[in-house]
Amino acid sequence: MEPTSSNMAAQEELSSAPAGFVLNPFAFSVAVFVVVHVISLCIWRLFVDAKLAVWKYSPQPFGMYLFWGILVLVFIGFNFGMAGFSAFRQPVRGCIATVATIALAFLLPGVLVYGYGALDPTFTAVGGAGYGATGLIVLIGFYGFGILATGMSGWPWSDSGVKPVAGSVAQLASGCCLTGLGYFLLIYPNLTTTSSPHAPLLTLPVAIGWFYSVIVAWLTTYLIFDNWPWSMLGRKSHTALAALAGNFVLGTALYSIHLALLKWALMPSSAIEKLGTSLPVWPAQLGVWIAFWLIFWVNVAGNWPNRFSMFTNRVIRASVCWGLGLISFEIYTRWFAVSVLHEAEIVPGFGGDPLTWVDLLNFVMLIYVVYFEFYGLSRKKTVNDMAA
């Protein structure tokens, strides 16, 4: 059924969240930052905190369910564009979408560890062995599903003339193929307890650290650089293919740069020595903080600045996000992780596992932004907003 002007107007009215507290852009960003951190800390205190948790499910299966929650959010919010939820008013829309996300975040990995795990011990729930293997599917899937809806603009399905729902299903199928290919090339051979289909292409720490650097490259090019340089190619098909593959090239460079930063400036030498062969995973621990600020900057802070030339705007945005990411990493590993979250020290004065905490922040932030549309808060329009 084609939408009419009347029901389109009704949907537009329904999609407008109540204004709530109207704040200037800086105060709005601070308020959202506080809301996200307070909710995340409450969840942490309930399920994760080694000293204070009411129900202790850390590191697993909490991490597995959290990571799958992020992937389901990508399905619902981006691949399917909130289809089926947009008819509801806020906050009912946000509540229903959140409940559906949490339910699927338990159901989908549950099928793997409690169902398929009986056939393949790599994914078994016995002794919790399969929780990590199942959670790592999301590392690949976040890019595999996310790049289709963002940097690739839904191509080729968006140009095929199919209906939106069919295009979303096709995106989902394509994302499954990309995720499966990446997982069985990079991750599975490092984890399987049966005969491996091939020798590992990369050790698991290198695979995680490198692939998360690819994710940071994707988020940077799409969110901060407006899909540049891939958009320079003009044709949607060329842009899509360049975005899909080009982020691997940029991600490889970022992996080397982040690893060098960690060794030379961000980590104590005693921690580097103790981590040994697991050190290559730490570009992911740094990258997740940068990813948080990239997502926050676009969705909450309005992708400031917008008043200068395109080149200057992008340089400032990237510099701010990387700078905040580096500062956050240092505050977290040197104080917050151990003193507030009660995570384990690696060496005195340095510790934590940023991937779990920051992915929790990202999950809560995206739920508040995508599902609840900042319900209860509203950003005051500026001259630049009205001009845009």
Secondary structure, 3 states (H helix, E strand, C coil): CCCCHHHHHHHHHHCCCCCCEEECHHHHHHHHHHHHHHHHHHHHHHHCCCCCCCCCCCCCCHHHHHHHHHHHHHHHHHHCCCCCCCCCCCCHHHHHHHHHHHHHHHHHHHHHHHCHHHCCHHHCCHHHHHHHHHHHHHHHHHHHHHHHHCCCCCCCHHHCCCCHHHHHHHHHHHHHHHHHHHHHHHHHHHHCCCCCCCCCCCCHHHHHHHHHHHHHHHHHHHHHCCCCCHHHHCCHHHHHHHHHHHHHHHHHHHHHHHHHHHHHHHCCHHHHHHHHHHHHHHHHHHHHHHHHHHHHHHHCCCCCCCCCCHHHHHHHHHHHHHHHHHHHHHHHHHHHHHHCCCCCEEECCEECCHHHHHHHHHHHHHHHHHHCCCCCEEECCCHHHHHC
